[in-house]
């Protein structure tokens, strides 16, 4: 598979996204029509089974090997007071992940996922994006590649999550530049800032957008100028997963914002993605609508770290169990269909 050692390699990968297996999709739909239930009575569970079939290339997909990959990075713009917590909390939370004490540790275990934590140069924050690109080209490529490295061919599903104080600010900036709309429409409280904090975030994002207004609107340039290492890593993981035909469960606002620059250029990037949930961050529902993704869950979460995506995995497992284990009308000896 292509790595992301150059901008050309990344752009080539985006330009050659494989599609789902249409024969497997048709076979899975046919099986759904034969199961002992009224057509459509299992709602989105039926859609999930068919979706997974298309990416696994089989009428009866399985889920025995899944991974939650959590990427962490620090941001130079936090000097402007955009978060309720200091940047040092990023490293503290990574230590908590490593010690097994965070929500994602418990939720990944409950969902039957292995957990991989990738900390990206926490002692070297990105540059303040109000005065310069957040990353040099080689730094952004390294982050993209770090994301790609966690995606291995044996996986049947990938969950992406993040940790990075201030990264809702970067996410809002990415959405505004990639998808349009006012900065205020994309900006929310993040870790819990008050109205004055939100106003600071808006002002910081507007300065950043103004500084980079004349830069190319390519996915790579937008990611490197306004993103962060953890955000670029998520984008790299999503693209690599697509190359390997591995479905991705997106978490909240930040993980979805990581692919907003990609989706603005190549809408099909979301075809192998499931939105695990809709977070309480106000911009997330707007972003999901723009990406054409309907969340599986809506539990009022705003934690990040892959928590909502991990919670969605048992629903996906249930969809596959029903698809594979229910009897057909012929097997059950039931005449006709419901």
MIFILUM-338584 format. One record per residue (C-alpha): residue number from 1; x negated, y, z negated. Coordinates in steps of 0.5 Angstrom, whole numbers. Layout:
residues N
n,east,north,up
NUM,X,Y,Z
...
END
This chain:
residues 338
n,east,north,up
1,0,0,0
2,-2,7,1
3,-5,11,-5
4,-5,18,-5
5,-12,20,-5
6,-10,25,0
7,-5,30,2
8,-4,27,9
9,-3,20,5
10,2,23,1
11,6,26,6
12,5,20,11
13,9,16,5
14,14,21,5
15,15,20,12
16,16,13,12
17,20,11,7
18,23,3,8
19,30,2,8
20,34,-3,4
21,36,-10,7
22,42,-9,10
23,43,-16,11
24,43,-17,4
25,48,-12,2
26,53,-15,7
27,52,-22,4
28,52,-19,-3
29,59,-15,-1
30,62,-22,2
31,60,-25,-5
32,64,-20,-9
33,70,-21,-5
34,70,-28,-6
35,69,-28,-14
36,75,-29,-18
37,77,-22,-19
38,81,-17,-16
39,77,-13,-11
40,74,-7,-14
41,76,-9,-21
42,69,-9,-24
43,68,-2,-21
44,61,1,-21
45,58,-6,-23
46,60,-8,-16
47,56,-3,-13
48,50,-4,-18
49,50,-11,-16
50,50,-9,-8
51,45,-4,-9
52,40,-9,-13
53,41,-14,-7
54,39,-9,-2
55,33,-7,-5
56,31,-14,-7
57,33,-17,0
58,37,-23,-3
59,45,-24,-4
60,44,-25,-12
61,39,-21,-15
62,36,-22,-21
63,32,-17,-27
64,27,-21,-31
65,21,-16,-30
66,22,-9,-31
67,18,-3,-34
68,19,3,-37
69,13,8,-35
70,13,15,-39
71,8,20,-37
72,5,26,-42
73,2,32,-40
74,1,39,-42
75,3,46,-39
76,-1,52,-39
77,5,57,-39
78,7,55,-46
79,3,61,-48
80,9,65,-47
81,13,62,-52
82,18,58,-48
83,19,52,-53
84,21,51,-60
85,15,47,-61
86,7,48,-60
87,4,44,-54
88,0,40,-60
89,7,36,-61
90,5,32,-54
91,-1,29,-56
92,3,27,-63
93,9,24,-60
94,4,20,-55
95,1,17,-61
96,8,16,-64
97,9,12,-57
98,3,8,-58
99,4,6,-65
100,11,4,-63
101,15,9,-67
102,19,13,-62
103,26,12,-59
104,23,9,-53
105,20,4,-56
106,26,1,-59
107,30,2,-53
108,25,-1,-48
109,25,-7,-53
110,33,-7,-53
111,33,-7,-46
112,28,-12,-45
113,23,-8,-41
114,15,-7,-42
115,13,0,-44
116,7,3,-41
117,5,10,-44
118,0,14,-39
119,-3,21,-42
120,-6,25,-37
121,-11,30,-40
122,-7,33,-46
123,-13,36,-48
124,-13,40,-41
125,-7,44,-40
126,-5,46,-33
127,-6,53,-31
128,-1,58,-33
129,3,58,-26
130,5,65,-27
131,-2,67,-25
132,-4,61,-21
133,-2,54,-18
134,-1,50,-24
135,-6,45,-21
136,-12,44,-16
137,-10,40,-10
138,-15,34,-13
139,-11,35,-19
140,-4,34,-17
141,-7,28,-12
142,-10,25,-18
143,-3,25,-22
144,1,23,-16
145,-4,17,-16
146,-4,16,-24
147,4,15,-23
148,3,10,-17
149,-2,6,-21
150,4,4,-26
151,8,1,-20
152,6,-7,-19
153,9,-11,-14
154,12,-16,-19
155,17,-11,-22
156,24,-11,-20
157,26,-5,-23
158,22,2,-26
159,24,7,-31
160,21,13,-31
161,20,18,-37
162,16,24,-39
163,13,28,-45
164,11,35,-45
165,12,41,-49
166,15,46,-44
167,17,42,-39
168,24,44,-38
169,21,50,-36
170,17,47,-30
171,23,43,-28
172,28,49,-28
173,22,52,-23
174,22,46,-19
175,29,46,-18
176,30,53,-16
177,24,53,-11
178,27,47,-8
179,34,47,-8
180,36,55,-9
181,40,58,-14
182,39,63,-19
183,34,61,-24
184,39,62,-30
185,43,57,-27
186,37,52,-28
187,35,54,-35
188,37,51,-41
189,35,50,-48
190,30,45,-47
191,28,43,-54
192,33,47,-57
193,30,55,-56
194,35,60,-58
195,38,65,-53
196,32,69,-54
197,28,63,-52
198,32,62,-46
199,31,69,-43
200,24,68,-44
201,24,62,-40
202,28,65,-35
203,23,71,-34
204,17,66,-34
205,20,62,-28
206,22,68,-24
207,15,71,-25
208,12,64,-23
209,17,64,-17
210,15,71,-15
211,7,69,-15
212,8,63,-11
213,14,66,-6
214,9,66,0
215,6,59,-1
216,9,53,4
217,15,50,1
218,12,43,2
219,14,38,-3
220,6,37,-5
221,5,45,-5
222,11,46,-10
223,9,40,-14
224,2,43,-15
225,4,50,-16
226,10,49,-21
227,10,42,-23
228,5,39,-29
229,1,33,-29
230,7,28,-32
231,12,31,-27
232,7,29,-21
233,6,23,-24
234,13,21,-24
235,14,23,-16
236,8,19,-15
237,11,13,-18
238,18,14,-15
239,15,14,-8
240,10,8,-9
241,16,4,-12
242,20,6,-5
243,14,3,-2
244,15,-3,-6
245,22,-3,-5
246,23,-3,-13
247,29,1,-15
248,28,7,-20
249,32,9,-26
250,31,16,-27
251,32,19,-34
252,34,26,-35
253,33,33,-32
254,25,33,-32
255,25,26,-28
256,30,28,-23
257,27,35,-22
258,20,31,-21
259,23,29,-14
260,27,35,-13
261,22,38,-8
262,21,31,-5
263,29,31,-4
264,29,38,-1
265,25,35,5
266,27,28,5
267,34,27,3
268,33,19,3
269,28,19,-3
270,34,18,-7
271,36,12,-4
272,33,7,-9
273,34,11,-15
274,40,10,-20
275,41,16,-25
276,41,13,-32
277,45,18,-35
278,47,26,-35
279,43,29,-41
280,46,35,-45
281,41,40,-41
282,46,44,-37
283,42,44,-31
284,42,36,-30
285,49,36,-28
286,48,41,-23
287,41,37,-20
288,45,30,-20
289,50,33,-16
290,45,36,-11
291,41,30,-11
292,48,26,-10
293,47,21,-16
294,52,19,-20
295,50,18,-27
296,51,11,-31
297,52,14,-38
298,54,21,-41
299,52,20,-48
300,50,27,-50
301,43,26,-50
302,37,31,-49
303,31,27,-52
304,27,25,-45
305,22,20,-46
306,26,15,-42
307,31,14,-47
308,37,15,-43
309,34,11,-37
310,33,5,-42
311,40,5,-44
312,42,4,-37
313,39,-2,-36
314,43,-7,-40
315,49,-4,-36
316,45,-6,-30
317,43,-13,-33
318,51,-14,-34
319,52,-12,-27
320,48,-17,-24
321,50,-23,-29
322,57,-22,-27
323,55,-22,-20
324,51,-28,-20
325,55,-32,-26
326,62,-31,-24
327,66,-37,-20
328,68,-36,-13
329,75,-37,-12
330,73,-44,-8
331,69,-46,-14
332,74,-44,-19
333,80,-48,-15
334,84,-42,-15
335,88,-41,-8
336,87,-35,-4
337,85,-28,-7
338,88,-24,-12
END
